[in-house]
Amino acid sequence: MLGLPYLNQYLREFDYRFNRRKISDAERFGALFGQVAGRRLTVRFTKPSHIRADGSTRAVAP
């Protein structure tokens, strides 16, 4: 089920795909890459759920 907060994002993605349906995947990728080239990409790593904030671990069921 699509939540109301994500409706705008969903419609923008659908609009993007529909308007670019006649170009190849390579051309579409090139256009997308052109929009993000030169921008900073931020990656956030998360800790697995069995590692606590103090660094200790707890047992994980197999």
PyRosetta script that sets phi, psi and omega in degrees:
from pyrosetta import init, pose_from_sequence

init()
pose = pose_from_sequence("MLGLPYLNQYLREFDYRFNRRKISDAERFGALFGQVAGRRLTVRFTKPSHIRADGSTRAVAP")
pose.set_psi(1, 135.7)
pose.set_omega(1, -179.9)
pose.set_phi(2, -87.4)
pose.set_psi(2, 122.9)
pose.set_omega(2, -179.9)
pose.set_phi(3, -79.1)
pose.set_psi(3, 150.3)
pose.set_omega(3, -179.3)
pose.set_phi(4, -56.6)
pose.set_psi(4, -38.4)
pose.set_omega(4, 179.3)
pose.set_phi(5, -63.7)
pose.set_psi(5, -22.2)
pose.set_omega(5, -176.8)
pose.set_phi(6, -100.4)
pose.set_psi(6, 0.2)
pose.set_omega(6, -176.7)
pose.set_phi(7, -59.9)
pose.set_psi(7, -44.1)
pose.set_omega(7, -179.7)
pose.set_phi(8, -62.1)
pose.set_psi(8, -42.8)
pose.set_omega(8, 178.7)
pose.set_phi(9, -63.9)
pose.set_psi(9, -42.0)
pose.set_omega(9, 179.3)
pose.set_phi(10, -61.9)
pose.set_psi(10, -45.9)
pose.set_omega(10, -178.8)
pose.set_phi(11, -66.6)
pose.set_psi(11, -37.5)
pose.set_omega(11, 176.9)
pose.set_phi(12, -64.5)
pose.set_psi(12, -41.0)
pose.set_omega(12, 177.8)
pose.set_phi(13, -65.0)
pose.set_psi(13, -43.5)
pose.set_omega(13, 179.4)
pose.set_phi(14, -63.1)
pose.set_psi(14, -42.7)
pose.set_omega(14, 178.0)
pose.set_phi(15, -62.0)
pose.set_psi(15, -43.3)
pose.set_omega(15, 179.2)
pose.set_phi(16, -60.3)
pose.set_psi(16, -48.1)
pose.set_omega(16, -179.6)
pose.set_phi(17, -64.5)
pose.set_psi(17, -43.1)
pose.set_omega(17, -177.6)
pose.set_phi(18, -63.7)
pose.set_psi(18, -43.6)
pose.set_omega(18, -178.1)
pose.set_phi(19, -71.0)
pose.set_psi(19, -16.6)
pose.set_omega(19, -179.6)
pose.set_phi(20, -116.0)
pose.set_psi(20, 24.5)
pose.set_omega(20, -175.0)
pose.set_phi(21, -70.8)
pose.set_psi(21, -20.6)
pose.set_omega(21, -175.7)
pose.set_phi(22, -96.3)
pose.set_psi(22, 2.3)
pose.set_omega(22, 177.2)
pose.set_phi(23, -104.2)
pose.set_psi(23, 158.5)
pose.set_omega(23, -177.7)
pose.set_phi(24, -73.1)
pose.set_psi(24, 164.6)
pose.set_omega(24, 177.9)
pose.set_phi(25, -61.4)
pose.set_psi(25, -37.7)
pose.set_omega(25, 180.0)
pose.set_phi(26, -64.4)
pose.set_psi(26, -42.3)
pose.set_omega(26, 178.1)
pose.set_phi(27, -66.0)
pose.set_psi(27, -39.3)
pose.set_omega(27, 179.1)
pose.set_phi(28, -64.8)
pose.set_psi(28, -42.3)
pose.set_omega(28, 178.5)
pose.set_phi(29, -64.1)
pose.set_psi(29, -42.3)
pose.set_omega(29, 178.9)
pose.set_phi(30, -61.5)
pose.set_psi(30, -41.1)
pose.set_omega(30, 178.7)
pose.set_phi(31, -65.3)
pose.set_psi(31, -42.4)
pose.set_omega(31, 179.4)
pose.set_phi(32, -66.1)
pose.set_psi(32, -43.9)
pose.set_omega(32, 179.6)
pose.set_phi(33, -64.2)
pose.set_psi(33, -33.9)
pose.set_omega(33, 177.3)
pose.set_phi(34, -63.2)
pose.set_psi(34, -27.9)
pose.set_omega(34, 179.7)
pose.set_phi(35, -78.2)
pose.set_psi(35, -24.1)
pose.set_omega(35, -176.6)
pose.set_phi(36, -107.5)
pose.set_psi(36, -8.4)
pose.set_omega(36, -179.0)
pose.set_phi(37, -61.9)
pose.set_psi(37, 133.2)
pose.set_omega(37, 178.2)
pose.set_phi(38, 86.0)
pose.set_psi(38, -1.8)
pose.set_omega(38, 178.3)
pose.set_phi(39, -96.2)
pose.set_psi(39, 157.0)
pose.set_omega(39, -180.0)
pose.set_phi(40, -83.4)
pose.set_psi(40, 132.1)
pose.set_omega(40, 177.8)
pose.set_phi(41, -103.8)
pose.set_psi(41, 124.6)
pose.set_omega(41, -180.0)
pose.set_phi(42, -104.8)
pose.set_psi(42, 129.7)
pose.set_omega(42, 178.6)
pose.set_phi(43, -118.1)
pose.set_psi(43, 130.7)
pose.set_omega(43, 178.3)
pose.set_phi(44, -114.2)
pose.set_psi(44, 119.5)
pose.set_omega(44, 177.9)
pose.set_phi(45, -90.1)
pose.set_psi(45, 139.6)
pose.set_omega(45, 177.6)
pose.set_phi(46, -112.3)
pose.set_psi(46, 151.8)
pose.set_omega(46, 177.9)
pose.set_phi(47, -83.7)
pose.set_psi(47, 145.6)
pose.set_omega(47, 173.9)
pose.set_phi(48, -60.0)
pose.set_psi(48, 152.2)
pose.set_omega(48, -173.5)
pose.set_phi(49, -64.4)
pose.set_psi(49, -18.3)
pose.set_omega(49, -178.6)
pose.set_phi(50, -87.1)
pose.set_psi(50, -1.0)
pose.set_omega(50, 176.9)
pose.set_phi(51, -102.4)
pose.set_psi(51, 123.7)
pose.set_omega(51, -178.8)
pose.set_phi(52, -84.4)
pose.set_psi(52, 168.3)
pose.set_omega(52, -177.9)
pose.set_phi(53, -60.3)
pose.set_psi(53, -32.7)
pose.set_omega(53, -179.1)
pose.set_phi(54, -83.0)
pose.set_psi(54, 1.8)
pose.set_omega(54, 177.6)
pose.set_phi(55, 95.0)
pose.set_psi(55, -12.8)
pose.set_omega(55, 178.4)
pose.set_phi(56, -75.0)
pose.set_psi(56, 162.0)
pose.set_omega(56, -179.9)
pose.set_phi(57, -115.9)
pose.set_psi(57, 160.1)
pose.set_omega(57, 175.4)
pose.set_phi(58, -123.2)
pose.set_psi(58, 161.6)
pose.set_omega(58, -178.7)
pose.set_phi(59, -66.5)
pose.set_psi(59, 140.5)
pose.set_omega(59, 178.3)
pose.set_phi(60, -117.8)
pose.set_psi(60, 129.1)
pose.set_omega(60, 179.0)
pose.set_phi(61, -67.8)
pose.set_psi(61, 138.5)
pose.set_omega(61, -179.1)
pose.set_phi(62, -67.4)
pose.dump_pdb("model.pdb")
